[in-house]
């Protein structure tokens, strides 16, 4: 038989659910964005490092060292930063592979759409919109108090920039925050190369401030004997548990390197530069964090550190009150750089979602001159400016972490899918239906041997799939275990291997969730907690063993853009990455999840009434990837 062809409109019943699992293809030489200008390819490794470091190192490091050392880690603070950096590196490895294979705008949204499906991709994109909007506003609100130190105190900013209380509305407005957001928005509209250069300058000033802390602090430490390490309680006053709790807290100081992946479409050589940019940016941040923590904890005993201004107070204890101005300058530059890193990715995510039809095409327009999504950038900037002006978003700061951790989680799952069950169908527009039918007829009318050889192929829509994690539903015409004639070995045929891999990945994710939940929820009855923990651990271990034993899909070598970074230690690394991020998600607290749930429910409604019915894959025809090149050639010949 030939291969069957279908479209989204050709199936009745269950259409809403089945639309959630339709997947798009990786942009390639065959697949171009018709009707849209492309983003300018201007970025190289130094630009990516500036974006990554600038987006990651915020003013939090100037406060975290005091809070975490006093409450969790003590002198072992640098070990907490090291463990958190290793945990962040797990996600960075996954991002590096996906970014080099799928170098288009959209970051985790884009990868989820390709590997998992439209429904999950929409939720990831919707959560990232919330993250970057609130994150940018929160950062902007934090700049004015630090900036006020240069004008003589907390309330010394010029009147037109100072915070004002509006009695009738009981609101404290922050004009300085709004102005800074608008300035950054205007800079981003000029061009990606110009805005990245500005971010590099601001980030360099911040790094210089941190280098001053490290060098001057080391001099004082060696001169005075490192008083902070000569304590009777030793290096672990709160025990190993306290040190690990500190790692979970400082992990969020590494959030930001994913901004590099959002610029993938603007990188000159994405297969080489994106992995280098992500890896070097995270390494630089980890080294700076550890060195600063080693120095500051060594200068002042952890219990005597000021939780609000630990670095300034540490230098003040040695008679260097003037150092407070350098620290404040570093904090202001760090916040400005982080603000740019928060606003930069969101327009590109909006643009990617609009290109896919899930949002109005307004957001996908690219300015011909600057080659950036100006309209999306303006909408993003105006929204963040209004929020920063009117609202104190500090209470919503926890919501920022949800989007990032959800993205990290889906990136880890996407790597597993790409390695074991990569998409084996390619969506084509319904306008190519005649060409697809023509190619199909060649196999239908071919010789019996060819017909039999191709009979396992099926071309339809992704909604016809009924395997976990969107594995393709193909007729199994052979035994699950077959014997190789030449070697006499028993191997699993391809269709069964994909089935087993899909179910195993599903079981592994369920096991990781149960294990993380049992480890987090101390309110569970003791017996129930051990049962849930045992089931979760067993599923996780079972999944790891099975995925290690079965072969990865050969299509992984040619999926997307080949020749880039390959994530090591698969399946162990992405599974551990998934477990870490799920654990952190569960521990964000009920209040945070309640607020996020409201936003996600709004997103579900938007998708149901707009995105689902306007998706570019609504009428897509899915055919086996093995026939894609032939259809492309036929369509090229017919249009010539």
Residue pairs with C-beta under 8 A, 6 or more apart in sequence:
1 444
1 451
1 455
2 440
2 441
2 442
2 443
2 444
2 451
2 454
3 440
3 443
3 454
3 457
3 458
3 459
3 623
3 624
3 627
4 440
4 458
4 459
4 460
5 433
5 436
5 437
5 440
5 459
5 460
5 621
5 623
6 459
6 460
6 461
6 464
6 621
6 622
7 430
7 433
7 461
7 619
7 620
7 621
8 15
8 18
8 19
8 22
8 461
8 463
8 617
8 618
8 619
8 620
9 618
9 619
10 461
11 18
11 461
11 463
11 464
14 463
15 463
16 608
16 612
18 461
18 462
18 463
18 464
19 118
19 119
19 463
19 612
19 615
19 618
20 117
20 118
20 119
20 120
21 117
21 118
21 119
21 462
21 463
21 465
21 470
22 117
22 118
22 427
22 461
22 462
22 463
22 615
22 617
22 620
23 113
23 114
23 115
23 116
23 117
23 118
23 423
23 425
23 427
23 462
23 470
23 617
24 113
24 114
24 118
24 356
24 427
24 616
24 617
25 31
25 114
25 423
25 426
25 427
26 101
26 102
26 104
26 114
26 559
26 560
26 561
27 33
27 102
27 103
27 104
28 560
28 561
30 628
30 629
30 632
33 355
36 355
36 364
36 365
36 366
37 366
37 367
37 368
37 371
38 265
38 366
38 371
39 105
39 192
39 265
39 266
39 348
39 366
39 371
39 372
39 373
40 191
40 192
40 193
40 266
40 370
40 371
40 372
41 265
41 266
41 267
41 268
42 191
42 192
42 193
42 196
42 266
42 268
43 51
43 192
43 193
43 196
43 263
43 266
43 267
43 268
43 273
44 267
44 268
44 269
44 273
45 273
45 276
45 277
45 280
46 200
47 193
47 196
47 200
47 277
48 260
48 263
48 267
48 273
48 274
48 276
48 277
48 278
48 281
49 277
49 280
49 281
49 284
50 196
50 199
50 200
50 203
51 196
51 199
51 259
51 260
51 263
51 277
51 281
51 341
51 344
52 256
52 257
52 259
52 260
52 277
52 278
52 280
52 281
52 282
52 285
53 203
53 207
53 281
53 284
53 285
54 199
54 200
54 202
54 203
54 206
54 337
54 338
54 340
54 341
55 256
55 257
55 259
55 260
55 337
55 338
55 340
55 341
55 342
55 344
56 253
56 254
56 255
56 256
56 257
56 281
56 282
56 285
56 338
56 341
57 203
57 206
57 207
57 210
57 253
57 256
57 285
57 288
57 289
57 334
57 337
57 338
58 139
58 253
58 256
58 334
58 335
58 337
58 338
59 142
59 146
59 331
59 332
59 334
59 335
59 338
60 252
60 253
61 210
61 253
61 288
61 289
61 292
61 334
62 309
62 310
62 311
62 327
62 330
62 331
62 334
63 307
63 308
63 309
63 310
64 249
64 250
64 253
65 77
65 292
65 293
65 296
65 297
65 305
65 310
65 311
66 296
66 305
66 306
66 307
66 308
66 309
66 310
66 311
67 249
67 307
67 310
68 77
68 80
68 246
68 249
68 250
69 75
69 77
69 246
69 293
69 296
69 297
69 302
69 305
69 310
70 302
70 303
70 305
70 307
71 238
71 246
72 80
72 238
72 242
72 243
72 245
72 246
72 249
73 79
73 80
73 238
73 242
73 243
73 245
73 246
73 302
74 231
74 233
74 235
74 236
74 237
74 238
74 242
74 243
74 297
74 302
75 228
75 229
75 231
75 234
75 235
75 236
75 237
75 297
75 298
75 302
76 235
76 236
76 243
76 246
77 246
77 293
77 294
77 297
77 302
78 290
78 293
78 294
78 297
79 243
79 247
80 243
80 244
80 246
80 247
80 249
80 250
80 293
81 247
81 250
81 253
81 286
81 289
81 290
81 293
82 286
82 290
83 243
83 244
83 247
84 247
84 248
84 250
84 251
84 253
84 254
85 254
85 282
85 285
85 286
85 289
85 290
87 247
87 251
87 577
87 580
88 251
88 254
88 255
88 257
88 282
88 286
89 282
89 286
90 412
90 573
90 574
90 576
90 577
90 580
91 258
91 408
91 411
91 412
91 577
91 581
92 257
92 278
92 279
92 282
93 567
93 568
93 573
93 577
94 408
94 411
94 412
94 414
94 415
94 567
94 573
94 574
94 577
95 257
95 258
95 260
95 261
95 278
95 411
96 274
96 275
96 278
96 279
96 565
96 567
97 275
97 415
97 418
97 564
97 565
97 566
97 567
98 111
98 261
98 411
98 414
98 415
98 418
99 107
99 260
99 261
99 264
99 270
99 274
99 275
99 278
100 270
100 271
100 272
100 274
100 275
100 561
100 564
100 565
101 418
101 559
101 560
101 561
101 562
101 564
102 110
102 111
102 114
102 264
102 560
102 561
103 264
103 265
103 267
103 270
103 271
103 274
103 561
104 110
104 264
104 265
104 352
105 262
105 263
105 264
105 265
105 266
105 348
105 349
105 351
105 352
106 113
106 125
106 262
106 348
106 349
106 351
106 352
106 353
107 128
107 258
107 261
107 262
107 264
107 345
107 348
107 349
107 407
108 124
108 128
108 258
108 261
108 406
108 407
108 408
108 410
108 411
109 121
109 124
109 125
109 128
109 349
109 352
109 353
109 407
110 121
110 352
111 410
111 411
111 414
112 120
112 121
112 124
112 410
112 414
113 121
113 356
114 414
114 423
114 560
115 413
115 414
115 417
115 418
115 422
115 423
116 410
116 413
116 414
116 417
116 469
116 470
117 462
117 470
118 358
118 612
118 615
118 617
119 607
120 410
122 353
122 358
122 603
122 607
122 611
123 406
123 600
123 603
123 604
124 406
124 407
124 410
125 349
125 352
125 353
125 358
126 599
126 600
126 603
126 606
126 607
127 402
127 403
127 406
127 407
127 596
127 599
127 600
127 603
128 345
128 346
128 349
128 403
128 407
129 346
129 349
129 350
129 403
130 399
130 402
130 403
130 596
130 599
131 399
131 400
131 401
131 402
131 403
131 404
132 342
132 343
132 345
132 346
132 349
132 380
132 403
133 346
133 380
133 383
133 384
133 387
134 387
134 393
134 396
134 397
134 399
134 400
135 342
135 400
136 181
136 339
136 342
136 343
136 346
136 380
136 384
136 388
137 177
137 181
137 384
137 387
137 388
137 391
137 393
138 393
138 394
138 396
138 397
138 400
139 335
139 338
139 339
139 342
140 174
140 177
140 178
140 180
140 181
140 335
140 339
140 384
140 385
140 388
141 174
141 177
141 388
141 392
141 393
141 394
142 335
143 176
143 177
143 180
143 332
143 335
143 336
143 339
144 157
144 161
144 162
144 163
144 174
144 176
144 177
145 154
146 328
146 331
146 332
146 335
147 157
147 176
147 332
148 154
148 155
148 156
148 157
148 162
149 324
149 325
149 328
150 325
150 328
150 329
151 157
151 158
155 162
157 163
157 176
160 175
161 175
161 176
161 179
162 175
162 176
163 172
163 173
163 174
163 175
163 176
164 172
164 173
164 175
165 171
165 172
166 172
166 173
171 390
171 391
172 392
173 389
173 390
174 388
174 389
175 389
177 385
177 388
177 389
178 385
178 386
178 388
178 389
180 336
180 339
181 339
181 343
181 381
181 384
181 385
181 388
182 381
182 382
182 385
184 336
184 339
184 340
184 343
184 381
185 343
185 377
185 378
185 380
185 381
185 382
185 384
185 385
186 381
187 194
187 195
187 198
187 340
188 195
188 340
188 343
188 344
188 347
188 372
188 377
188 381
189 367
189 370
189 372
189 374
189 377
189 378
190 370
191 370
191 371
191 372
192 263
192 266
192 371
192 372
195 340
195 344
198 340
199 337
199 340
199 341
202 333
202 336
202 337
202 340
203 333
203 337
205 329
205 330
205 333
206 330
206 333
206 334
206 337
207 288
208 330
209 326
209 327
209 329
209 330
209 331
209 333
210 288
210 291
210 292
210 330
212 323
212 326
212 330
213 292
213 295
213 296
213 311
213 327
213 330
214 288
214 291
214 292
214 295
216 315
216 320
216 323
217 292
217 295
217 296
217 298
217 299
217 314
217 315
218 295
220 299
220 315
220 318
220 320
221 295
221 298
221 299
224 299
224 318
226 298
226 299
227 298
227 299
227 300
227 301
228 297
228 298
228 299
228 300
228 301
228 302
229 235
229 297
229 298
231 237
231 301
231 302
236 242
236 243
237 302
238 245
248 584
248 587
250 289
251 584
252 401
253 285
253 289
254 282
254 285
254 286
255 400
255 401
255 404
256 338
256 341
257 278
257 281
257 282
257 285
258 345
258 404
258 407
258 408
259 341
259 344
259 345
260 274
260 277
260 278
260 281
261 274
261 278
262 344
262 345
262 348
262 349
263 344
263 345
263 348
264 270
264 274
265 348
267 273
267 274
267 277
270 561
270 564
271 561
271 563
271 564
271 565
272 564
274 564
274 565
275 564
275 565
292 311
296 305
296 310
296 311
296 314
297 305
299 314
299 315
299 317
299 318
300 310
300 313
300 314
300 317
305 313
305 314
306 312
306 313
309 324
309 327
311 327
312 323
312 324
312 327
312 328
315 321
315 323
315 324
315 327
316 323
316 324
342 384
343 377
343 380
343 381
343 384
346 376
346 380
347 363
347 372
347 373
347 376
347 377
347 379
347 380
348 373
348 376
350 359
350 363
350 373
350 376
350 379
350 380
351 363
351 364
351 366
351 373
351 376
353 359
353 363
353 611
354 360
354 361
354 362
354 363
354 364
354 376
355 364
355 616
356 615
356 616
356 617
357 611
357 614
357 615
357 616
357 617
357 618
358 607
358 610
358 611
358 614
358 615
359 610
359 611
362 375
363 373
363 375
363 376
363 379
364 373
364 376
365 373
365 374
365 375
365 376
366 372
366 373
366 374
367 373
367 374
387 393
396 595
398 588
398 589
398 591
398 592
399 592
399 595
399 596
399 599
401 584
401 588
401 592
402 585
402 588
402 592
402 593
402 596
405 581
405 584
405 585
405 588
406 585
408 577
408 581
409 578
409 581
409 582
409 585
411 577
412 574
412 575
412 577
412 578
412 581
413 469
413 505
413 509
413 574
413 578
415 567
415 570
415 574
416 505
416 508
416 547
416 570
416 571
416 574
416 575
417 469
417 470
417 505
418 556
418 559
419 552
419 553
419 556
419 570
419 571
420 498
420 501
420 502
420 504
420 505
420 547
420 550
420 552
420 553
420 571
421 467
421 469
421 470
421 471
421 498
421 501
421 502
421 505
421 553
422 553
422 555
422 556
422 559
423 470
423 559
423 625
424 472
424 555
424 624
424 625
425 459
425 462
425 472
425 622
425 623
425 624
425 625
426 622
426 623
426 624
426 625
426 628
427 462
427 617
427 620
427 621
427 622
428 436
428 620
428 621
428 622
428 623
428 631
429 619
429 620
429 621
430 619
430 620
430 621
432 621
432 631
432 635
433 621
435 631
435 634
435 635
435 638
436 459
436 621
436 623
436 631
438 634
439 623
439 627
439 630
439 631
439 634
440 459
443 450
443 451
443 454
443 457
444 451
446 454
455 475
455 477
456 474
456 475
456 477
456 495
457 474
457 624
457 626
457 627
458 464
458 472
458 473
458 474
458 475
458 624
459 621
459 622
459 623
459 624
459 627
460 621
460 622
461 620
461 621
461 622
462 470
462 622
464 473
464 622
465 471
465 472
465 473
466 473
467 473
467 498
467 499
467 502
467 503
468 502
468 503
468 505
468 506
469 502
469 505
469 506
470 502
471 498
471 499
471 501
471 502
472 498
474 495
476 493
476 495
476 496
478 493
478 495
479 493
480 492
480 493
480 496
481 490
481 491
481 492
481 496
482 490
482 491
482 492
482 493
483 489
483 490
484 490
484 491
492 500
492 550
497 550
497 551
497 553
498 553
500 546
500 550
501 547
501 550
501 553
504 542
504 543
504 546
504 547
504 550
505 543
505 547
507 539
507 542
507 543
508 539
508 540
508 542
508 543
508 544
508 547
508 571
508 575
508 578
509 578
510 536
510 539
511 535
511 536
511 537
511 538
511 539
511 540
511 541
511 542
511 543
512 536
512 540
512 575
512 578
512 579
512 582
513 536
513 582
514 532
514 533
514 535
514 536
514 539
515 533
515 536
515 537
515 540
515 579
516 536
516 579
516 582
516 583
516 586
517 532
517 536
517 586
518 524
518 529
518 530
518 532
518 533
518 536
519 533
519 583
520 583
520 586
520 587
521 529
521 586
522 529
524 532
540 575
540 579
543 571
543 575
544 571
544 572
544 575
547 571
547 575
548 571
548 572
552 570
555 625
567 573
567 574
623 631
